Amino acid sequence: MQKKASKKYEKILNYLDLVGKLIEQDSDYSEVYFKNQLLRYFQSLLIVDDCFTPASVLDVGSYPSHIHKVLLMMGYDAYGIDINPSRISPSLNDCKDRTYKVDIEHSGWDIGKKKYEIIFLLEVLEHLHVNPFIVFNELENFIKKDGCLFLSTPNLLSIKNRINFLAGKYVFEHPFSVYEKLERQGSRGHQRLYSLDEIEDILDVYGYSITNKWCLNESSPLISKHKISKNLSPDFDFKKFVVFWKHSFSWRGKLKIKIENLMNILFHNYYNSIYIVARKKNAFDKEKIISKIKKSDPWISIEKFNLK
């Protein structure tokens, strides 16, 4: 079992290393984001390797196209959606050429009529300024019957957020950070976080049957560099992946990660990020919305609730 896991790790690390080398000359946001998101990318690609085989993919909100690039390397027929594909790094021009320019917060996505076997919605929901139903309504047009949705988003009810809330500390992003992002990127960052139950409600309304769900902390996998290095590429950039290696942590750091992993087993829904794989089984069901509203917010007048 350990040997099988190591092979998966090696394969994914080699793909990420290739992407890292492609963008390392880019003096833009892409390289900074890549370094900050390595553990999340690693976790997402482990799930891809476990749950999917090469197929047609629509990666919604794909910028900066790092996952998109790995999907192409893995043999997926992958296309992306971004509000401004021109900002994609020149070193990822093959991704840029396969990315539709679309503002996903508006209806009527102009991306042709092709339907996809898998749709990725990774770290997108929390950034929406509008009703997420706009996005899910559009996905109805582009996912095949019995196709899969792969979704990830921060967990509103993580143990970290609960503790910070009870301690009177920041649960969401600091306002200084929020408005700096608005000036620099044109977006305030996270608009609304979701709990696992809320995501499950949305997917249920849109006819998705959840096949796998995880709450994960995206912490270091504590890989032994000595054991894994023989199957990595000869020029693998070990320094860039320093957060992956056991030897990079003190005994206190290793113990902290192991305790976090144990906590995830005991309190599964309390970790920082939600990952879901769901299969499209049925069409949108408006009646389910009404039943879920009555269950969660009984004071709302259904007659005044605008369902389109």
N, C-alpha and C positions, 0 to 999 in steps of 0.2 A: 504493500500500500504506500509506504514511504517513497519507494523507488518510482512508482507511478506518479505521485505528486511532484517529485523532483523533475521528472521529464516535462510535465506541464509547466512548471516554473521556468525551466530552461527555455522552452519554446517561446513563452510569452516575454520573458526578459530579453531574448534575442530580438524579437519584433520591436519592443520598446526602445532597445538600444539603437536599432536601425533608424527609427524615427528621430530619436535624440540626435544622432549624427547628421541627419538631413537638415535639421533646423538650427544646429548650433551656431551657424554663421548669421542667423537672422537676428537683427538688433531690434526686435519688436516684442510685443506682448506674448507671442506664441511660445518662445523659449522659457520665459519666466513662468508661464502657466504650466508648461510641461513639467518643470521641476517640482512645482507645488502640488501637482495632481498625480504624481507617479503611483502612489499607493492606491488611489482610487482607480486609475487606469488598470493597474495590475489586477485588482479585485474584479472589476467589470469584465476584463478579458478572461479571467478564470471562469466566470459564469458563462461567457460566450462559448468557451471551449467545452464546458460541461453540458450545456443545454442545446447548442445549435450545431448545424453543419452548414457549409457554404451554400448560400441561397441569395435571393434578391432582398436587399435591405434599404430602407429609407431611414436615414439618421437625422431626426428632426432637431434643429438647433445644434448643428454639427461643429461649428467653429469652436476652437481653432483647428479642427479636422485631424487631430492626432488619432482618435479612435477610427475615424473614417479611413485613414491611411493604413492602419493595421488590418482592418477588414479587407481592404484590397489586397494586401500582402497574403492574407489567409485564403484568398480565392473567392471572397464574397462579391457579388454584383452590387456594389454599394453606391448609393447616391445620398447627397446631403441636402439640407435646407438651411439657409442662413439669410439674415436680413441684408447683409452686405458681403457677398463672396469675394469682392475685390481685396478685402483685408487679409484673406488667407495667404500665408507665406508663399513666396515664389517657389521655394523648395518643395512645395506640395501642390504643384500646378495640376497634377493628375486629379487630385481631389477638387481643386477649384473648377476644373472643367466638368466635374460631375456634381456640382452643387447648384441648386436652384435658388434664385434670388426671390425670397418670399418673406413678408412680415407675417409671422404665424399668428399674431394677435388680431388679424383681420380675416374675414371669411373669403372664400373663393381663391384658394391656392392655385396658382397657374403652374402646374408641374406635369401636365399631360394627363393621360388616363390610365397609366400603368398601375397595376396593383402589386403590392409587395408581400412577400412571405413573412418578413420580419420588419417591425418598426421599432426603432430605438427612440426613447424619450428620456435621455439621461441628463439629470440636473437641469431640467427645463421648467417644470411646473412651478417651482418656488420663485422663478423670475417673472412670471406673467403678471402684467398690470390689469388683465381683463379676466373675465369668467373663463375658467379652464374648459368649459363646455365648448367654447369656440374651437379650440384645438381638437378636442375629441370628436366634434361634429365633422371636422375636416378629415380626420383619420378614417372615418367611416367610408370615405370615397377611395382610399388608397391601400387598405389592408385586405388581403384575400380572406375568404371564409376559411376558418380553421388556421389562419395565420397567427403569428405570435407578436406580442408587445413586450419589449424589455424596457423597464422603467426604473429610474433611481431618483431619489430626492432626499434631502435632509429630514430627519425624524423630529417633529415638533416635541414629542414626548420622550425624548432621550433622557437617560438618567442625569446627564450633565445639565440639560436645560431645567429639569425638575429641581436639582440641587441649587442651581444658580437662582432660580425663581424663589425658592424658600429662603435663601440667604440674602435676598434683596439685591442680587447682582444682575448684570446684563444677561438676558436670555437671547436677544437678537443682536444684530450688528450695531456697533456704536454709531450714533448720528454723525460723528466726524467722518467715519469711514463711508457711511451711506452717501453723504453729499459730495465727498471727494470722488467717489465712483461716478456719481451723476455728472460731475464736471468733466471727468477724464474719459468715461466710456459712454456717456449718454444714457446710462441706466443706474438706478439706485441699488442694483444687486437684488438680494432676496426681498420679495414683496410679501409673501405669505408662506408659512411652513405648514406641513400636513402631518397628521398622525397616520398610522397604518390603517386604522379603521376607516378614516376618511377616504384614503386612496382606494380601499376595497369597495366602499360604497360607490365611488365614481365608476370603477371598472365593472361592477355588477350592473349598474344602470345601462352601460354601453355593451353589455352582453359578453364580457370577458370572463373566462373561468381561470382562476389562478392555479397554476401548476407548481410554482415554487415561490417562496417569499423568504427574505432574510432581513434581519436588522444587524448591521455590521459596523465595526468601529474603524475599519481601514487602517489598522495598526500594522507595524512591521511584522512580516511573516518569520523573522529571525532565521534566515537561511544561513547555513554553513557555507561560506564562500569557498572553502577548501574542497568540499564534497561536490559542489555544483559547477565549479569553474571549468572542469575538463570538457564540458559539453556546451560551453558558451563560445561565442565567436572569438577568434584569436585576439582581436583588438577591442574586446568588450570594455566599456567605460565603467569600471568598478567604482570610481569616485562619484560619478553621477548618481549611482544607485546605493549610496552609503547607508541609507535608512533601512535597507533590506538585510544587512549582514549582522549576524550575532555578535561578532567581535566589535561592532561599532557601539555597543551598549555596555554600560556598567552592569554589575549584578543587580543593582537596584532597578535599572531600566528594564532589564529582562524580566525581573519579578513583576514589575508594574504591568508589562504587556501580558504576562501569563495570568495575572489576576483579572485583567480586563477580559481576556478570553473566557475565563471561568465564569465571570459575571454574565457574559453573553449567553452562556448555557443556562444559567439559573434564571436570568431575567431577559428573555430573548427579545422582547419588544422595546427594550430601553436603550439600545445602542444608537449611535449617531446618524446612521444612514439606512434608508429603506431601499431594498432591491426587490423587484417583482418581475417574474416571467408569467405572462397570462396568455391564454389562447382565445381567439375570437370565435365565439360559438353562436351568438344571437345578435339581433339588431337592437338598436337603441329602444329602451322601454320607458316612456314618459311616466307611466303609472308608478314605476318604482321610485321615481324622484319624489312624488307626492307622499308615498308611504314612509320614505326615509326622512323627509322634512317633518312629518307629523311625529315621528319617533324622537327626533333630536331637538326640534324646536316647536313644541305644541302650541306656543302662543302665536305663531305666524298664521295669518289669514290666508288660506290656500287660494281663496277667490282673488286676492290681490297679488298673488305671486305670478309673475309673468313667465309662462312656459311657452317657448316658441318651437 
